[in-house]
Amino acid sequence: MKDVVNVGIVGFGTVGSGTAKILLEQRHLLEQRASTAINLKWICDKDITTDRGFPVPENILTTDINTLLDDPELDIFVELIGGIEPAKTFILKAIEKGKHVVTANKALLATHGFEIFEAAAKKGVEIGIEASVGGGIPCIKALKEGLVANNVNTVLGIMNGTANYILTRMTQEGLPFQEVLKQAQELGYAEADPTYDVEGIDTAHKLAIMSTLAFGKKIELSDIYTEGISKIEPMDISFATELGYSIKLLAIGKKNSQETIDVRIHPTMIPQDHLLSQVNGAFNAVYFVGDSVGKVMLYGMGAGQMPTGSAIVADVVDIARDLVRGCIGRVPALSQPFDSIGPASIKPVESVLCKYYFRFSVKDKPGVLAKISGILGKEDISIHSVVQKGRAHRSSSVPIVMLTHEAREGQVKKALKEIDSQDFILDETMIIRIEDMKALEES
């Protein structure tokens, strides 16, 4: 019986503070649930003097990472500094010294995760990654344990609270992207450099992790086709609403019958009556389809000090339970042994079939619609409907909106390249994919 499990945190920022607060203030509850004392022995950060808003014993604070790495009594190393380096080096050193690791570092896991998981497997230590996706939403645990009896063939998600907050405000208030982004930055929902959030990169990190877990294949970040929301305009949202859709930055992971895997992130029109369409503000949702369980959706705050701290501590407690019972490795970090996870066969985005929304900005003159239709027809792209409205006040351009029947991505891109080269086109064509949610949900 292990009387105490010692924990060290490196990184005492927002998430590190939330994690420490829970470990210190919920100590008795955690001991009861883990059947052992969980002792926060060290907190390491460059800044150990700033008040974090709750009492922290001074004797556990250090600026020297080696205090944690060289402590033979430290059982669990919690990395919360983010970024690639020095986080990667610290984690690999901790593993080499036989320490179990918990991390929320989605960017590191998505780019160097397999190296870390392999090192941990060889050393016989555990890696906790619950907080890397979905903040406080237990979506990793759901895949590793709750849905382990299923072939999960579909993972869908609204996985970035910043992007979802911006799209929600644009939808509800008709505001332009840049105005909402500025307000989101002022409120602390968006970073000073919001690129990772609004261009889909943060979501891609999360989808790489979730798809690897769901499909048992190595999904690399480079496998994921990624588009962001920065080009979405209020008129696109207005048209989508009029047509019965909501626009979401949707993460899609789908294992097809040919065992190829479709992984992509882009603005997507989804029917307003679908559950994911109702996920608004800074909330996240992850939606699974398993062959036995059917459809499952998990919803909650996808980031933040306490929700993410909650997920970190959940991993700490899981490892503590295993240490107490001498069963390290009982639940593999990626749901199955690392050496059984093989390479993935990725479906090229050019072969994806779906419906499309096009918004053309054109000169208001006869024959334009016929020319656009002719180019689309040449690429076997069939038009479902057309919406054409008059020119805006003092504007030389007219928007033409088209919805297509199902078409192939490669042919769509070829057609739009030709259309955008025409002299009657005044701006790059806006393209938004329209997903058949029933087809995506087929197990």
C-alpha positions in Angstrom: 0.0 0.0 0.0 1.4 3.4 -1.0 0.7 5.9 1.7 1.3 9.0 -0.3 1.6 9.9 -4.0 3.9 13.0 -4.6 3.0 15.4 -7.4 5.1 18.1 -9.0 3.8 20.8 -11.3 5.9 22.7 -13.8 4.1 25.8 -15.1 2.2 28.0 -12.6 0.1 30.0 -15.1 -3.6 29.9 -15.5 -4.0 26.1 -15.8 -1.2 25.4 -13.3 -2.8 27.6 -10.8 -6.2 25.9 -11.2 -4.6 22.5 -10.9 -2.7 23.5 -7.7 -5.8 25.0 -6.2 -7.7 21.8 -6.7 -4.9 19.6 -5.3 -4.5 21.8 -2.2 -8.2 22.6 -1.5 -9.7 19.2 -2.4 -6.9 17.2 -0.7 -9.2 15.2 1.6 -11.8 14.5 -1.1 -9.0 13.3 -3.5 -7.5 11.1 -0.7 -10.9 9.5 -0.1 -11.4 8.7 -3.8 -7.8 7.6 -4.6 -7.4 5.6 -1.3 -4.1 7.4 -0.8 -2.8 10.9 0.1 -2.0 13.0 -3.0 0.6 15.5 -2.0 1.5 18.5 -4.0 5.2 18.5 -3.3 6.6 20.9 -5.9 5.5 23.8 -8.1 8.1 25.1 -10.5 7.9 28.3 -12.5 10.0 31.3 -13.5 7.6 33.4 -11.4 6.9 32.1 -7.9 6.2 35.5 -6.3 3.0 36.7 -8.0 -0.1 36.1 -5.9 -2.3 33.4 -7.6 -5.3 34.2 -5.4 -5.1 31.3 -2.9 -2.6 30.3 -0.3 0.4 28.3 -1.5 3.0 26.9 1.0 6.3 28.7 0.2 8.4 25.6 0.7 6.9 23.9 -2.3 7.8 26.7 -4.8 10.9 26.5 -6.9 12.4 28.0 -10.0 14.7 25.0 -10.7 13.2 22.2 -12.9 15.9 19.8 -11.7 14.3 20.0 -8.2 11.4 18.0 -9.6 13.3 15.8 -12.1 15.9 14.8 -9.5 13.5 14.1 -6.7 13.4 10.3 -6.2 10.2 10.7 -4.2 8.3 12.5 -7.0 5.8 10.1 -8.5 3.8 12.3 -11.0 5.3 15.0 -13.2 2.6 17.5 -14.4 3.7 19.6 -17.4 1.6 22.8 -17.9 4.0 25.2 -19.5 2.7 24.6 -23.1 4.5 24.9 -26.4 7.0 22.4 -27.8 10.3 23.2 -26.0 11.3 23.0 -23.3 8.2 21.0 -22.5 9.2 18.1 -24.7 12.7 17.9 -23.1 11.2 18.1 -19.6 8.7 15.3 -20.2 11.2 13.0 -21.8 13.6 13.5 -18.9 10.8 12.8 -16.4 10.0 9.6 -18.2 13.6 8.5 -18.3 13.7 9.0 -14.5 10.7 6.7 -14.1 8.1 9.4 -13.3 4.6 9.3 -14.6 3.5 12.3 -16.7 0.3 14.3 -17.0 0.1 17.0 -19.6 -2.5 19.3 -21.2 -0.1 20.1 -24.1 -2.1 19.4 -27.2 0.3 21.0 -29.6 3.2 18.9 -28.3 1.1 15.7 -28.3 -0.1 16.3 -31.9 3.4 16.9 -33.2 5.7 14.7 -31.0 3.2 12.6 -29.1 4.2 9.3 -30.6 7.8 9.8 -29.5 6.6 10.5 -26.0 4.2 7.6 -25.9 6.9 5.2 -27.2 9.3 6.4 -24.5 6.7 6.0 -21.8 5.8 2.5 -23.0 9.4 1.4 -23.0 9.9 2.8 -19.5 6.7 1.4 -18.1 5.2 4.8 -17.0 1.8 6.3 -17.6 0.9 9.4 -19.6 -2.3 11.3 -18.7 -3.7 13.4 -21.5 -7.3 14.1 -20.6 -6.9 17.9 -20.4 -5.4 18.1 -23.9 -8.8 18.0 -25.5 -12.0 19.6 -24.4 -10.9 21.2 -21.1 -13.1 19.7 -18.4 -15.1 17.5 -20.8 -14.0 13.9 -20.2 -13.8 13.0 -23.9 -10.5 11.1 -23.7 -11.7 8.9 -20.9 -14.9 8.3 -22.8 -12.9 6.8 -25.7 -10.4 4.9 -23.6 -12.9 3.4 -21.2 -16.6 4.2 -21.6 -16.7 3.4 -25.4 -14.1 0.7 -25.4 -16.7 -1.9 -26.6 -17.4 0.0 -29.7 -15.9 0.5 -33.1 -16.1 4.3 -33.1 -16.2 5.3 -36.7 -17.1 9.0 -36.3 -15.7 11.8 -34.2 -17.2 15.2 -34.7 -16.5 18.2 -32.6 -16.7 21.9 -31.9 -13.4 22.0 -30.1 -12.4 25.6 -29.9 -14.3 28.0 -27.7 -12.8 31.1 -29.2 -13.9 30.3 -32.7 -17.3 29.2 -31.5 -17.8 32.3 -29.4 -17.0 34.5 -32.5 -19.3 32.6 -34.8 -22.1 32.7 -32.2 -21.8 36.5 -31.8 -21.7 37.0 -35.5 -24.8 34.9 -35.9 -26.8 36.4 -33.0 -25.8 40.0 -33.6 -24.8 40.2 -37.2 -21.4 41.6 -36.4 -18.3 41.3 -38.6 -15.5 38.9 -37.7 -12.9 41.5 -36.9 -15.2 43.4 -34.5 -16.1 40.3 -32.6 -12.5 39.1 -32.5 -11.5 42.4 -31.0 -14.2 42.1 -28.3 -13.2 38.5 -27.6 -9.6 39.6 -27.0 -10.7 42.3 -24.7 -12.8 39.8 -22.7 -9.9 37.3 -22.6 -11.6 34.7 -24.8 -9.0 35.2 -27.6 -5.2 35.5 -27.4 -3.4 38.6 -28.6 -2.3 36.4 -31.6 -5.5 34.4 -32.3 -4.2 32.6 -35.3 -4.2 29.1 -33.7 -7.8 29.5 -32.6 -9.4 31.2 -35.6 -7.5 29.4 -38.4 -8.3 25.9 -37.0 -4.8 24.9 -35.9 -5.8 24.4 -32.2 -8.7 22.3 -33.3 -6.4 20.3 -35.6 -4.1 19.5 -32.6 -7.2 18.1 -30.8 -8.6 16.2 -33.7 -5.2 14.5 -34.2 -5.3 13.2 -30.7 -9.0 12.2 -30.7 -8.8 10.4 -34.1 -5.7 8.4 -33.0 -7.7 7.2 -29.9 -10.9 6.6 -31.8 -9.5 4.7 -34.8 -6.4 3.1 -33.4 -4.2 4.6 -36.1 -1.4 7.2 -36.0 -3.0 10.4 -37.2 -0.4 13.1 -37.9 -1.1 16.8 -37.8 -0.1 17.0 -41.4 -2.9 14.5 -42.3 -5.6 17.0 -41.3 -7.0 19.4 -43.9 -7.5 22.7 -42.0 -9.4 25.9 -42.8 -10.3 28.6 -40.4 -13.2 31.1 -39.9 -11.5 34.4 -40.6 -13.1 34.8 -44.1 -16.6 34.2 -42.9 -18.7 37.4 -43.4 -22.1 38.3 -41.8 -23.8 37.9 -45.2 -22.7 34.2 -45.2 -24.2 33.7 -41.8 -27.4 35.5 -42.9 -27.7 33.3 -46.0 -27.0 30.2 -43.9 -29.7 31.1 -41.4 -32.2 31.8 -44.1 -31.4 28.4 -45.6 -31.9 26.6 -42.3 -28.2 26.1 -41.4 -25.8 27.2 -38.7 -22.1 27.7 -39.5 -19.7 26.0 -37.1 -15.9 25.3 -37.2 -16.4 21.6 -37.3 -13.8 18.9 -36.7 -14.5 15.8 -38.7 -12.9 12.4 -38.2 -14.6 9.5 -40.1 -13.4 6.0 -40.8 -14.8 4.8 -44.0 -15.9 1.4 -45.2 -12.6 1.1 -47.2 -10.7 1.7 -43.9 -9.5 5.1 -45.1 -9.8 7.9 -42.6 -11.2 11.3 -43.5 -9.9 14.0 -41.1 -10.6 17.7 -41.8 -11.5 21.0 -40.1 -13.3 23.8 -41.8 -16.3 26.1 -41.5 -19.3 23.9 -42.0 -23.0 24.4 -42.5 -25.0 22.0 -40.4 -28.8 21.8 -40.0 -30.2 24.0 -37.3 -32.0 21.1 -35.7 -28.8 19.1 -35.1 -27.4 18.9 -31.6 -24.1 20.4 -32.6 -25.9 23.4 -34.0 -27.1 24.3 -30.5 -23.5 24.5 -29.1 -23.0 28.2 -28.7 -20.7 30.7 -27.0 -17.4 29.5 -25.6 -18.7 26.0 -25.1 -17.3 22.9 -26.8 -18.9 19.6 -27.7 -17.5 16.2 -28.9 -19.8 13.9 -30.7 -19.1 10.2 -31.2 -20.9 7.4 -33.1 -20.2 3.9 -32.0 -21.5 0.7 -33.7 -23.0 -0.5 -30.4 -23.8 2.6 -28.4 -25.0 4.8 -31.3 -24.7 8.6 -30.9 -23.0 10.2 -27.8 -22.4 13.9 -27.3 -20.3 15.4 -24.5 -20.7 19.1 -23.8 -19.1 21.7 -21.6 -16.4 24.3 -21.1 -13.5 23.4 -23.4 -10.9 25.6 -21.6 -10.3 27.7 -18.6 -8.5 27.6 -15.3 -10.7 25.3 -13.3 -12.3 23.1 -16.0 -8.8 22.2 -17.4 -7.5 21.9 -13.8 -10.3 19.4 -13.2 -9.1 17.2 -16.1 -5.5 17.4 -15.0 -6.4 16.3 -11.5 -8.6 13.5 -12.8 -5.5 12.0 -14.5 -3.4 12.5 -11.4 -6.0 10.5 -9.4 -6.2 7.8 -12.0 -2.4 7.3 -11.8 -2.5 7.4 -8.0 -5.1 4.7 -8.0 -2.9 2.5 -10.2 0.1 3.2 -8.0 -1.8 2.1 -4.9 -2.9 -1.1 -6.5 0.3 -1.9 -8.4 -1.4 -2.0 -11.7 0.5 0.7 -13.8 -0.5 0.5 -17.5 -3.9 -0.9 -16.8 -5.5 1.5 -19.2 -3.2 2.4 -22.1 -2.8 6.1 -22.8 -4.1 5.7 -26.4 -6.7 3.0 -25.4 -4.6 0.2 -26.8 -0.9 -0.8 -26.5 1.3 1.6 -28.3 3.0 -1.0 -30.5 -0.4 -2.1 -31.9 -1.2 1.4 -33.3 -0.3 1.4 -37.0 -0.1 4.0 -39.8 -3.3 5.5 -41.1 -4.6 5.5 -44.7 -5.8 9.0 -45.1 -8.6 9.9 -47.5 -7.4 12.7 -49.8 -9.5 15.9 -49.3 -9.8 16.1 -53.1 -11.9 12.9 -53.1 -14.3 14.1 -50.4 -18.0 14.3 -51.5 -20.3 16.8 -50.0 -22.7 19.6 -50.8 -21.4 23.2 -51.1 -22.4 26.7 -50.6 -20.8 29.2 -53.0 -21.0 33.0 -52.7 -19.8 34.8 -55.8 -19.2 38.5 -55.8 -19.9 39.6 -59.4 -20.4 42.5 -61.7 -24.1 43.2 -62.2 -24.4 42.5 -65.9 -26.3 39.9 -68.1 -24.9 36.5 -68.7 -22.9 36.1 -65.5 -25.1 33.4 -64.0 -25.0 31.4 -67.2 -21.2 31.5 -67.4 -20.8 30.4 -63.8 -23.3 27.6 -64.3 -21.4 26.5 -67.5 -18.1 26.2 -65.7 -19.6 24.3 -62.8 -21.4 22.0 -65.2 -18.2 21.2 -67.1 -16.9 19.8 -63.8 -20.1 17.7 -63.2 -21.2 20.1 -60.3 -24.9 20.2 -60.2 -26.7 23.2 -58.9 -29.4 22.7 -56.3 -30.6 26.3 -55.9 -29.6 29.9 -56.6 -30.2 33.0 -54.5 -29.5 36.3 -56.2 -30.1 39.6 -54.5 -29.8 43.2 -55.8 -26.6 45.2 -55.3 -26.0 46.8 -52.0 -26.3 50.6 -51.8 -23.5 52.3 -53.8 -21.9 48.9 -54.5 -20.8 47.7 -57.9 -21.0 44.1 -56.9 -23.9 41.7 -56.5 -23.8 38.5 -54.4 -24.9 35.3 -56.1 -25.3 32.3 -53.8 -25.5 28.8 -55.0 -26.1 25.5 -53.2 -24.9 22.4 -55.0 -25.9 18.8 -54.9 -23.2 16.4 -53.8 -19.9 17.2 -55.6 -16.3 16.1 -55.4 -13.8 18.5 -53.7 -11.2 18.2 -56.4 -13.6 19.2 -59.1 -15.0 22.0 -57.0 -11.6 23.6 -56.5 -10.8 23.2 -60.2 -14.1 24.9 -61.2 -13.7 27.7 -58.7 -10.2 28.4 -59.9 -11.5 29.0 -63.4 -14.5 31.0 -62.2 -12.3 33.3 -60.0 -10.2 34.1 -63.1 -13.1 35.6 -65.0 -13.3 39.4 -65.4 -16.8 39.6 -64.0 -15.6 38.2 -60.6 -14.8 40.9 -58.1 -13.5 38.9 -55.2 -12.5 35.4 -54.3 -15.4 33.0 -54.1 -16.6 32.1 -50.7 -16.9 28.3 -50.2 -18.5 26.6 -47.3 -19.1 22.9 -47.1 -22.6 21.6 -46.2 -22.4 18.3 -44.4 -25.0 15.5 -44.5 -25.0 14.8 -40.8 -26.9 11.5 -41.3 -24.2 10.2 -43.6 -21.4 11.3 -41.2 -23.2 9.5 -38.3 -23.4 6.2 -40.1 -21.4 3.6 -38.1 
